[in-house]
Amino acid sequence: MRVSMILILTVVLSGTLYGQRPRTMDTNQDDAAQATPKPPPAPQTFKAKYEGGVIGYTKKQDGTLTFDDTNSRLVFRDKQQKEVLFIPYGAISAAYPDTQSRRPAAATVIGSVPAPYGLNIPAWFVRKKYRYLTMHFNDPDTNVSGLTSFKLANKELLNSVLVTLAEKAQLTQRGDGYVKKKATAQTTAPGP
């Protein structure tokens, strides 16, 4: 009996020890995960909501963003297609996507109205994701750095706009965002 218990424990423990070995990773899967397909090019003009950040333009407003390749700039126009502001491609130092999850105003109102039997409780858990294009820029007119954001319709549009903007502004990818690398001076050792 004692020998059979030792034999059973040995088999059981050897099986659990076998499961604790480190696993080898297939490098082909890592390459496939890093090689994500490039999104389609962004439309020349698309709807956006200006959220603020440019000096002198504090009012949030709906409108359109346009890639003005002739003048090398990103232009925001209001609902009447009047040009409100622009950011030159060369002034953009970083661009990245941002997502915020918030409760819509209707869900907030429904959740705060008294209702019998807690019928309004599900409204407390309603959340919606909002997608933003966030940009750091250096204003060439005032020599001031700024941060601005535009709310876009969905993730696909945000990804395609971000990649297109990065190409036009000559930004380099870093993680999910894009940055403009500074030109570094090469140092040379003094000669004999």
Stockholm file with secondary structure:
# STOCKHOLM 1.0

chainA/1-192         MRVSMILILTVVLSGTLYGQRPRTMDTNQDDAAQATPKPPPAPQTFKAKYEGGVIGYTKKQDGTLTFDDTNSRLVFRDKQQKEVLFIPYGAISAAYPDTQSRRPAAATVIGSVPAPYGLNIPAWFVRKKYRYLTMHFNDPDTNVSGLTSFKLANKELLNSVLVTLAEKAQLTQRGDGYVKKKATAQTTAPGP
#=GR chainA/1-192 SS CHHHHHHHHHHHHHHHHHTTSCCCCCHHHHHHHHCCCCCCCCCSEEEEEECSCBTTBCCCEEEEEEEETTTTEEEEEETTCCEEEEEEGGGEEEEEEEEEEECCHHHHHHHHSCCGGGTTGGGGGCCEEEEEEEEEEEETTTTEEEEEEEEESCHHHHHHHHHHHHHHTTCEEETTEEECCCCCCCCCCCCC
#=GC SS_cons         CHHHHHHHHHHHHHHHHHTTSCCCCCHHHHHHHHCCCCCCCCCSEEEEEECSCBTTBCCCEEEEEEEETTTTEEEEEETTCCEEEEEEGGGEEEEEEEEEEECCHHHHHHHHSCCGGGTTGGGGGCCEEEEEEEEEEEETTTTEEEEEEEEESCHHHHHHHHHHHHHHTTCEEETTEEECCCCCCCCCCCCC
//
